[in-house]
Structure formats: C-alpha cells, structure tokens
Amino acid sequence: MPLMCLLCLSLELVAPKPFNVATNLGFSHYHIVDATGFSGGVWLLWNGSSVSLQVIAHANQSITALVHVCNKCWLLTVVYVNPNPRIRESLWTYFDGLAKASNLPWLVMGDFNDISCASEKYGGNFDSGGSAFVDWISRNQLIDLGFSSSKFTWCNKRNA
C-alpha cells in the first residue's frame, strides 16, 4: 500500500525546497507552516490520488485538514507545539474552539513539547507545564493512542 500522508515537524527549508522535497518523496500535495527562527514548522504532505484531504485551518503551530478516506470523514490536526508554556497554552485554547466547531472524529498528532505523566520523562523533576496539556486532553475527551519506536526522543545530556 503506498504512503498516503506524511507529517514532518520542525523543518527549516525555504521555497522552492519544500516543493522539491515533497515531489521527490512522491507526494502530489503539501501544506506548510514555516518555522519561526529555529523553532517550529509543520509540513503535511499527501497523495491526492490516495486520499481526499482539504486543509481547513492553519496556525503558527498546527495544520488542520478534513480527510475523506473509504467513505469516512474525519479531522486531522498535525502540530509542532511551541516549547514556551505561554505560547503553548494559546494553542490549547485555539483547539478548544476547533473541537466545539465540529462533531467529527479528530486525530491530533505531532510534537506537543509537553508530557501528560511522569513516566514520559527521564530524570529531573516532573513539570507538567501547569497541567494545561493534561486539562486540554481531558476537556476534549481525547485518548492517547501511544507510540512506537524509542520512548525518549530527546535528552539534554545532564545526569538524571
């Protein structure tokens, strides 16, 4: 089965490179939210022949699309959430509005730059970012689908 959709996070390429990357990877369509300085950036790449995807909203930390596959319709939001807690919290408010505007199934995926429980962190003190992330998950009745691959994807190389 060919790859229908790909999410890329935190890329710092400028036009026309995104188009070249998308087409070289075999994708016919793309939507990009550019990085700000050395932070952020979200790409959503897809094959129009495999999936019907219409970008309906984007912000500086996310792209939201209406997806039609196999006679099913749902929302897809891809994110690269700002590591700054104040900026990050503005996204949860934005997403609350998206959730209220639709009753469709909603898949939110990407890099949230936050954790929902202490087991998601290696070493140091647990800081849930003021619990705004956990509150947002609960408020919108979202379910963590888990992950595959390495549990810890970043380390600051300090002793735990």
N, C-alpha and C positions, 0 to 999 in steps of 0.2 A: 504494500500500500504506500503510495507516495506521501511525503510530508505535506500536510495541508496548510499548516500555520506555524510560525516561529516567533518567539518573543526574545528580544535582545535588550539587555539592560546596560546602562552606563557606558555608552559608546560616544566617542568624541571625534566623529568624522564630519567633514563639511561637504556640501554638494560640490560636484556630482558624485562623490564617492558612495553615498548611500544607495543611489540607483544602481551603480556598478556592482556593489556588494549584493543587493537584492537579486539582480538578474543573474549574476554569477552563481548564486546559490540555487537558482531555478525558480524563484518566486516572481509572479507576474504583477503583484500589487504590494504596496507598502504605505505605511503612515508613520511619520517620525515626529517625536517631540525632542527637539535638540537639547543637548546638555547645556547647563549654565555653568560656565567656567569649567572646573574639573569635576563637577558633581552632576549626577543625574543623566538623563537621556533615556528615552524609551523608544524602541522600534517594534512595530508589529508588521510582520511580513506574511503574505498568504498567496495561495494559488487560486485565482478566480475560477478556474475550471473545476476545482475540487470542493470549494466551499463558497457560499454566498456570505460575504461579510461587508457590512456597511458601518463605517466609523460614524458614530452619532455624537460623540463629545471627546474633547481632549483638554487637558490642563497641563501645567508645567510638571506634574508628577505622574500623569496617567493618560491612557487612551482607552476609551470605551466603545465597543462595537456591538451591533446587532448581528447575530450569527444565525444562519439558516443552513442546517445540515440534515439530510434524511427526513424531511418534513417536520423537523423540530426547530423551534426558535428559542434563543436564549441570549443573555447578555454576557459579554466577555470584557473584563477590565484588566489591563496589564499595567503594572505600576513599578516605578522606581521611587520609593518614598524618601524624601529628604532626611538626612540624619539629624538635622536640627529639630528638637522636640516641638518648638513653637510652630515652625513651618509644617512639620509632620501633622500636628493636630488640626491644622486648617483642612487637610485632606480628608480627615475623618468626617468633618462637618460637611464638606462637599459630597462625600459618598453617602451620607445620610440623606441628602437631597435626591441623589440618584436612586437610592433604594425606595424612597417614597413615591417616585415618579413612575415606577414600573412594578408589575407583579410577575414578571418573567423570572425563570431560574437565572442565577447570576454566579458566574465564576470569576473570582478575583485572584490574580496570580502575579508573582513577581518578587521583588526585593522590598520588604516592608521596613528594613532597618530598625526593627524592634522585635521583642520577644514576648511571648504570652505566658511563659512559665520558666522557672529557674533551670529546668533540665535542658533548655535550649541554649544555655550559656556555659562556657567552660572557664572556670576560675573567676576571681574577683567577686565583687558584691552584685547581688541581683538588683537591677534597677529596671522596673517595667515601664519607664518613661512616664510616670504619673498615672499609670493604668489606663490611659486614653485608648490604646490599641485594644486591650482586653475588653474595655467597655464598648468599643465600637463593634467588635466581633459579637458580643452578647446582644447588644441593642438591635443588630440586624439579623440575628439568628443564623449566623454563618457557622460553617463546620470546617474545621481544619482537616484537609484531605491528606496531610502528611507530605512526605517527600521521598525521593530515592537518592542514592549516592551518599556523599560524605555528610555527616550530621553537622559538623562545624566547618564553615566555609571561609572563616576569617580568623586570624589570630594576630594580636598586636605584639607577639614575641616576648611579652613580660611574663614573669613567673606567676603561676596560678596561686 
